[in-house]
Amino acid sequence: MPANAVVIGVDSSTQSTKAVFTDAATGRPLAVGRAPHRVDGEGGARETDPEVWWHALREAVATGLKELGAAGVDASAVTGIAVAGQQHGLVVLDRAGTPLRPALLWNDTRSAPQAAALTEALGGPDAWTARTGSVPVASMTAAKWQWLRENEPAHADAAAAVRLPHDFLTERLAGVAATDPGDASGTCWYSTATGSYDPELLGLVGLDAALLPQVAATGGTRVGTLTPASASALGLPAGIAVAAGTGDNMAAAVGLGLGGEGLLNHPVLSLGTSGTVFAASRTRPASPLLAGFAGTDGTYLPLACTLNCTLAVDKVAALLGLDREAAEAGGELVVLPYLDGERTPDLPAAAGLLTGLRHTTTRQQILGAAYEGAVVTVLRALDEVLRACGEDPASPEAASRPLRLVGGGARGRHWIETVRRLSGRPLLIPDSTELVALGAAALAASAATGEDAVSVAAGWGTGGRELPPLERDMEAWERVSSVLDRAASSLPT
């Protein structure tokens, strides 16, 4: 790679696009461009026009190039680009590559009935995990495609191409229909057992494999080069390497250096709009309670995702008229902040729940209880992830391994202290706040040089601060867990 080479890692998330211009030798961010997205929909609907993502990518790259130029680096230094995108969204295109309708996003819960029907049609959860590693829930792409077939058959019939969000952007960049094993494994029509699309599952949802992108070997595979049209639109050199890219969680794992020969079975907790827990493992996960994803590098990525995390707690804070940090431990109170339904546990029709209110309860305790409800939910999912990696979550070895805390919540004092108090684990908080984009940058570097992406990211390092464990607050843990168990058995699914 040329001296002073730059690679671009793109994080196209639910709410925004970030383009991080990264020094290919050191991993140091040189410039960052950002642009917001618009999400539409009421009730269970969550949609975005895919053209919004392309416009945001162009805007983010333009902003980043200005910052890069101010630092004395020219666009000609850019050698590669990769996109990491929000998982599961359904994009349907016509023959010209134009979206037929807004994309159905991962947190659109209207497809819950279709997910349940698909689960039964194949013979139940175990039949699905044996093939895909995951059981269909409302988030998964197969359920959304089935919803489209049943509710908007004209759009389904007119579809000339079916894409995931990151695939759509990669195709705009390189003119090539390509995806990777990591993001493909979140569709529920890709088999982690065979490493390919599953013909029987495609038949089950009435989808022609010819409408799908080819699956590259890894997210760092060079699938093409930047087309002249896209180069002109972005202000970048034509012909730079375009990687296959991957889903956001897989990219974060790469950015942390998980997988390969290092950091296997090291748990990560991401506190963002959703709460996500995952680990890189050589054990293929097959638990009905998890998404048994493939990693983008040949490992596996058992993952659990909750719908309600920082956004839900911020909503509770706003309703109470409090700053998000003005929280206290919940006392007798329990709040399950399931404001958008819930994915883990699978309760798409659930609403928020508050119990244990007293005359002495303060607004600060209500907010603190919302934090506790969100954290207990995601930590219970973490235990299942560790079991899928072949570990006992209560073993001294597993309990002493640092929990990597990432996402927006990892910068919040009360989020950090609540995780420490309820997990009893040591925490490692990486310095980098853009791990998805960092992982995408490592994939771009891999596409440009042929070097393994995880090795690239591990060489860059993320640094971070370590926090020792606190004594675990078992009283709060058991109080919230008890309510959660009762709620899960009574709330509508």
N, C-alpha and C positions, 0 to 999 in steps of 0.2 A: 504494500500500500504506500502511496506517496507520502513524503514527510508532510506533516501538518494537515493530513486528511481529516475530513469532517463527515460524519454520518448523521442522518436525521431519524430519530425515533418518534413516531406519531402515536399518541394516545387519543383515540376517538371514543370518548366515553358517552354515557347517557346524556350528560349535561353540557359537555364542551369538548373541544379539540385542543390538544397541546402538541406543538411541534418543537422538540428539543434538539438543537444542533449540538452535537457531541464530538469532542476531540477523540478521534478513533484510537489514538495511542493510549490515552489516560482515562477515558470515560468522563472527563470533566465537561460539564455543560458550558457551552460558549454563548448560547443565546436561546431564548424561549419565546415562542409566539403562542397566543391563546385566542380562541374565539368561541362564543357561546352557541349552544344549540337550543332549539325550541322543541319542547315536548307537548303534544296536545292530547286531549282525551279527558273524559270524566268517568266516574265510577271505576270500573276495572280497565278501561281503555287507556293505552299509552302508545302513542304513535309519533313518528317523525318522518318528514319527507327526506329520503336519502340525499336529495340534492342539497339539503341544508348541511349535511356532513361534508360534501365536496366543497361547497362554498366556504365552510368553516376551515377546512384544510388549506385552501388557497389563502384565506385571510391569515391563518396562523403562520404559514410559511413566509408570507410577505412580511409580517411583523418580525419574525425571527431573522429574516435576511437583513432587515434594517439594523437590528441590534448587532448582528454579526459584522455588518459593514462598519458600524461605529467602532467595533473592536479591531478593525484593520484586517478582517478576513473576507476574502472574496467568495462569491457563490461558486466559482470554479473549483474550490477546494472540496466541495461535496462529492462524495464517491458512492453513496448508497442511501437508500431509504426503505423503511419497513413500517407497516401499520399494525398496531395492536388495537383491537376494537372490542366494544361491549359484546358479550356473547349472546347467542340464541336468537337475535332478532331475525325476522323474516323479510327479505327484500325480493320482490317479484318484478321482473323486467320484461319489456317487449323486445322485439328483434333488433331494435336500434339501441338497446341498452338503456332505455328510458324507464324509470319506475312507473309501474301501472297504478300504484296507490302508495300512500305513506307506509313506511315499514312498521310492522308490529314489533314492539320492543320486548325485551326479556321480562319486564315487570308488568306487561299486559296480562291480566288474569282472566280475560274472557274465555280463554281456551281451556279452562279447568275441566269442563265436562268432556271435552274431546280427549284430554290427557287420561282421564279415568276410563273412558271407553276404549282407548288404545291399550291401556294396561290389561284390561280384561280380554281384549280380542286376541292377544298373544298368549294368554294363559296365566297372567298374574305377574307380580313384581319379579319373582325369581327368573322367569323366562326372559325378561328384559335385561336384567343385570348379567345373565349368562352371555348375552350377545353384545350389548352396548356398554355395560357397566353402570347404566343409569335407568331409573324408572321414569316414564313420562310424567312430568308435572306441567302446570300451565306455562312455565318459563320456556320449556324446550321447543325447538323449532318444529319438530314433527307435529306437536299438538297445535301449533299456530297454523301450519299448512292445512291441517285437517279442519280447523275453524274456518279458514278461508274457503275451502272446498264446500263446506256446508252453508256458509253465510253469504259468500260472494263468489258463487260458482263461475260467473263470467270472468272475473279476474284470474281465478285459478286456471280456467280453460285457455285464457289468452297468454298465460305466462310462457315466455320463450327461454327464460333463465331464472333460476332460484339461487339466491345468494345470502350469505351472512353479511352483517355490516362491514366487517373488515375485508371480506372478499370483494364487495362492491367498490371500495376505495382502491384496493390493489389492482383491480381490473381497469379502473380509470387511469391509474398510473402507468401500467405496463401494457394494457390492451390484451391481457391474458387472463383467462378464467382459471384461477388457482386458489387453493386454500391450503391448510396444513392439518396434520393429525389432531392437534390440540383443539382448535376451534371446531373442526368437523365432528369431534367426539361429543360435542354439546348439542347435536341435532337430533339424536335418537334414531337416525337412519344410517349412522356409521358404526361399524362394529369394532370395538377395541380388542375383541378376541381374534379377528382376522386382519385388522389394519386396513379395512376397505369398506366401501359402501355395502350394505347388506341387501341383496336383491329381494328377500322375503319381506323385509321391513318397508322397502320402497313400494312393493306391491300392496302392502297393507294400507299405505296412505295414498296409493294411486299416483305415485310420482315417478316420472321417467328419469332414469339416471343421466340421460343426455342433457337434462336441464341443469345439472350440477357441475361445479368446477372440479378440475382434476386435483387430487390430493398430492401435494409435494411431500418429499421424504421428511423434511423438517421445516420449521418456520424460518430458518435461516437459509433455506435453499434459494438460490437465485432463479427466479421464475421468468425473468425478462429484464428489460431495461426501460427507462423512462422514455415514453414516446415523445416525438417532437411536439405534438399538440399539448400534452400535459406539461412538458418542459416549458413551453411558452406560457401556459396558464400559471405556472408556479414560479417562474423566474429562475429555474434551475437548469443545469446543463443537460441536454438530451443524452441518452445512452448510459446514465449512471445506473448502477445495479439496483434492482427492485427485488426485495425478499418476499417470500410467501407470506410472512407475517403470521399473526396468531390472535387468539383471544386475550383479553386483558389479564385474566388470572394467570394464564400460561406465561405471558410476557413478564409479569411481576416475579414469577418463580425464576425466570432466566435472569432478570435484573438482580435478584438476590444471590445468584450463583447456585441455586438449588439444582440437584440432579447430577448427572455425570458421576464422577468418583467422589464428590464431596457433598456434604450437607443433605444426605438422604434421611428421610423421616424427621426432619427438623420442621416443627409446626410454625405456620404463619397465620396471624389473625389480622385481617384487613378491616378497618373501621371506616366505611364510607356510606354512601346512600344505602347500600346493603352491607351486611356483616358477612364476611367470607373467611372461612378457615380451610387451609389446605396444607399438603406436604408433598414433596417429591419422593416417590417410592419405586422400587423395582417389583413390588407385588401388585399384580393387577387387581384393582378393587372390584368387589361384586357385592356391595351392601345395598339393599333397597332404601336405606336411610340417607345415602350419599349420591352425589353425582360422581360416577367413576370415570373421570376424564382421562384421556391420554395427555401426557406432557407434549410439548412441541419438540422435544429432543430425544425421544425414544424411551423415556421413563413414563411413569403414570402419575396422575395428579388427583388423588381422591380429594373431593372438595364438598363442602357444605356451605350453603348460602342462605342467609335470612334476608327477607325483604325489608325489614324495619330496623334501621340502625341510626346513624347520625341525623338523617333527615327527620325521622319520627321523633327523636328526642328533642331536636330543635323546635319541632311543631309544638310539643308539650310545653317547652320553655316559653314560646310565643303566646300560647293560650294563657299561661300563668303570669305573663308580663315580666318574665325574669331573664336575665342574662344566662346563657347556657352554663356558665361556671358557677352560678349562684345556687348550687345544689348541696344537699346534705344527705347522709345515709337515710334510707327510707323508714327506719323504725319498724312498726308493725305493718306498714303499707306494702302492697304489691301492685305494680303496674306492668301489664303486658302491653307494650306499645305497638300492637298489631294494626296499625292505621291503614295499611294497604293489603289486608289479608296477610297470610304468611306462607312462606315456602318451606321452611324448616322450623317446626313441624309443618306438614303439608295441610294448611288450613286456608285455602284461597278466599273463602267467604268470611273469614273471621274479622272482627273489629277489635278496637282497643278494649282492655279490661282493667278496672280499678277495684281493688277490694282492701278492706282493713282500715277504712277512713274513720278517724276519731275527731272529737272536738279539738283535741290538742295538735292534730296534724297541721303542719305548716306547708306553704307553697313550696318551700325549698325541699321538704321531704318528698313531696309528690314528684318533683323533678328528679330527685335522687333515686326514687323508686323506678322511674322510667329508665334511667341509666342501668339500674340493676336488672330490670326485666330484659333489656336488650342484651346485656352482657351474659347473663345466665343462659339465655337462649343460644347464643353463639358458642359459649364454652361447652355446653352440653353436646353441641354438634362437633366440637373439636375432639371430644373423647371418642366419638365414633370414627373420626378421621384416623386417629392413632390406632384404633383397633383394626381398621382397614389396612394399615401399614404393618400389621402383625405385632403390635405392641400393646401391652397393658397400660392404659393411661394412668393408673394408680401406682405403677411400679416406681421405685426410687429413681431409676435411670431416666424414664420418660418424664417424671415430675421435675427433675433437675435440669432438663434440657431447656435452654432459653426459648421463650415464646417471642418470635419476631412480630412486633406490633407496627403495622403500617397503615397508610390511609390518612384521611383528614383528621379522624379522631385521635390518631397517635400524636397530634400536636395539642390536644386538649388535656388540661390538667386533670379534670374530673374523670374523663374517660380512662386515662392512664391509671389513676388511683383505684378506680372501680375494678378494672381488669386485674390489677395486682392483688386487691383485697379478696376478690372472688375466685381467682385462679390459684393463689398461693405459689405461683411460678416466678422465676426470674424473667425479666423482660429485656429484650434487646431492641432498641429503637434506632433503625438505620438513619444516617444523616440525610440520605437522598429522600426527597419528598415526591419524586417523580419516577417511581420504580417501574411502572408500566412502560413509560416512554424510554427509560434506561434499558429495559429488556428489549424493546423494539429497536433501539439503537444498536444493541449487541447483535440482533438478528440482521440488521442492515450491514454491519461490519462483517458478519459471517458471509453474507451474500457477495460482498465486495472482494473478500480475500480467500474464502474457502475454509477459514478457521472455525472451529467449533464455537458456537455462540455462548454456551455456558462457560467455557474456558475463558472466552473474551471477557464476559461480565465478572467472573471470579477474579481475573487479573486486575480489573478496574477497582473492585472492592466498593463497599458501600459505607464502611466505617460504622459509627453509631455509638450510642451510650447504653451501658448496661445498668439495670436497676435490680438490686437484690430482691428476693421474694419477701412478701409480708406473710404473717400468719394468716392462714385462710379463714375467712369469716363464714364458718359452716352454718351458723344460725341463719344468716341472710340467704345463703345458698339453698338450704333445705326449705326455707319459707317460700322462696320464689319457685323452686322446683316443684314443691307440692301443689301450688296453684297452677303451674304450667301443666302438670300431669292431669289434674282434674279438668282444666280447660280443654286440653287436647282430646279428652274423651267425650266432651259434651258439645264443643263448638262445631258448627256445620263445616263439612269438608267440601 
